[in-house]
Amino acid sequence: MKIELNRSSPVSLVEQIYQHFADRILSGYFPGGSRLPSVRKLAKTVGVSPVTVVQAYVLLEKENFIERIQGKGTFVKDFYSEKGERNKEENILQQIPDYVHRTQDMYYDQQLANIQFSSPIVHPDLLPTEFLVNSMQQLIQKEPEILAQYGEIQGDFELRKALTNYLKREKIDVSPEDILVTNGSQQGIDLVARCFLGPGDVVFTEQPTYPAAIDIFRSRGATVIPVPMDHEGMRMDRLTSLLDTYTPKLIYTIPTFQNPTGFIMSQKRRRELIELANEINCLILEDDPWSEIYFDQSPPVHIKSLDQHGNVIYLKGLSKILSPGCRIGFLVASGVILNRLIAAKTNADMGNPLINQKIILPILQTNIISHLLKKLRDTLKQKRDLSLQSLSDFAPASVTWTRPQGGFNIWVTLPQGTNTIDLLHHLKKKNISFLPGSACYPSHIEWNHLRLSFSYVSDQELKKGIKELCLSIHEYLEAPQGKNRQAPLF
Ligand SMILES: Cc1ncc(COP(=O)(O)O)c(C=O)c1O
């Protein structure tokens, strides 16, 4: 068994061994029921003392990843049974280890649920799909040669020009030369990680945060250090004290309508964060999927607009407001930082498909985008209100939730000791999905949260789904081991 331990890291060897197994159990690499190596064998293989391995196994057991059966060995718990079944056949991975340690598709393959609360996506009826179809037809007729060309690696110039105008309204004043078009903002996170992170590097993220960002940083071998949040975003006092132990190269933040909590980082904290990044010479990756979707008042200015020294890479995706299918996102950076990111984009795919960039252009060049955003804000505000009302009507008294002022998500908290993965298994039978909050924790997982995305379903499904969800929570909490569960209940 190969475990890469970094002996000069401030992260203890116990934590590193714990993290290795936790990630790989989450990804399905070690399916439920797999036997982990004995303490003595693992200690010998990785060159640590048996006490270190015992402590790592104790942590894993405490977090319900494994169970130790006297006289038999240490086994992975059966959380992800379906995934486990699949991977049992793929045990070639045991001989040829991959480097996408924590990544999995489990959380993303539930879109077919009848009532899907798991992915923060907008229902196609709310997006300008018909407009895009017409735009594509006209484009292909008028300029068929577009299919026979590579586009510019940095992105179509006309699109970048339109994006600078869009950003001006957002108080980010840049030129087309400062923009790199990416395949969704997801690729933006990946490019930043490929350029600037490697084994031993440290990234600070909010805790909880966007699961795919954790996966990407970990796949580069970086150490992800979570910073707790409150209603004003990342806690600067906690961040500052973490600096006594860690030197981050990158701080990843979703300051506006944070995914998954919906929190907004206050103006004051935005300023403090950028001052700190300048002081310690680190980069900030500001991920901004949906700041335009505000319900009450517009959010504080972007961290990027406060950036005077080029420390901030701003990342925007158009999936949540125009089209997830076109996979258009972009990042804003400058100087050598941008040059390296363009180099990484060259390695990754030599540029986005030109046609996808061209078909969204008219939307950005006209007033259509303002109308679209207004429609989205109005509709999603109604859905937010309906969701909150349904939760108030049906949720048990011990359950709490956030009241997002924008974005697509409500963060729901069950009593301590519960595990929303159990609840998800139960709800799957009713064809309802959500994201178990545990996916959003880089470490020290809290199992008792769930993210409810209210953006996709009809109002009728929303009411019905939340009622069913709440009924299942009632049943779960009333079941004999609903609290402090050791094994799946349903
Ligand atoms: C915070 C955050 N970043 C990035 C993404 C990726 O979006 P896309 O690649 O579709 O732009 C998402 C998707 O939900 C997200 O929530």
The ligand as an SDF file (V2000), in Angstrom:
LIG
                    3D

 16 16  0  0  0  0  0  0  0  0999 V2000
  -18.8630   27.3280   -5.8780 C   0  0  0  0  0  0  0  0  0  0  0  0
  -18.8910   26.6840   -7.2220 C   0  0  0  0  0  0  0  0  0  0  0  0
  -17.8260   26.7910   -8.0230 N   0  0  0  0  0  0  0  0  0  0  0  0
  -17.7990   26.2150   -9.2290 C   0  0  0  0  0  0  0  0  0  0  0  0
  -18.8750   25.4940   -9.7020 C   0  0  0  0  0  0  0  0  0  0  0  0
  -18.7920   24.8580  -11.0600 C   0  0  0  0  0  0  0  0  0  0  0  0
  -19.6680   25.4340  -11.9600 O   0  0  0  0  0  0  0  0  0  0  0  0
  -19.4390   25.5050  -13.5280 P   0  0  0  0  0  0  0  0  0  0  0  0
  -18.1950   24.7560  -13.8550 O   0  0  0  0  0  0  0  0  0  0  0  0
  -20.6480   24.8880  -14.1230 O   0  0  0  0  0  0  0  0  0  0  0  0
  -19.2860   26.9530  -13.8620 O   0  0  0  0  0  0  0  0  0  0  0  0
  -20.0120   25.3490   -8.9080 C   0  0  0  0  0  0  0  0  0  0  0  0
  -21.1620   24.5510   -9.3320 C   0  0  0  0  0  0  0  0  0  0  0  0
  -22.1120   24.3480   -8.6570 O   0  0  0  0  0  0  0  0  0  0  0  0
  -20.0160   25.9720   -7.6370 C   0  0  0  0  0  0  0  0  0  0  0  0
  -21.0800   25.8770   -6.8220 O   0  0  0  0  0  0  0  0  0  0  0  0
  1  2  1  0
  2  3  1  0
  2 15  2  0
  3  4  2  0
  4  5  1  0
  5  6  1  0
  5 12  2  0
  6  7  1  0
  7  8  1  0
  8  9  2  0
  8 10  1  0
  8 11  1  0
 12 13  1  0
 12 15  1  0
 13 14  2  0
 15 16  1  0
M  END
$$$$
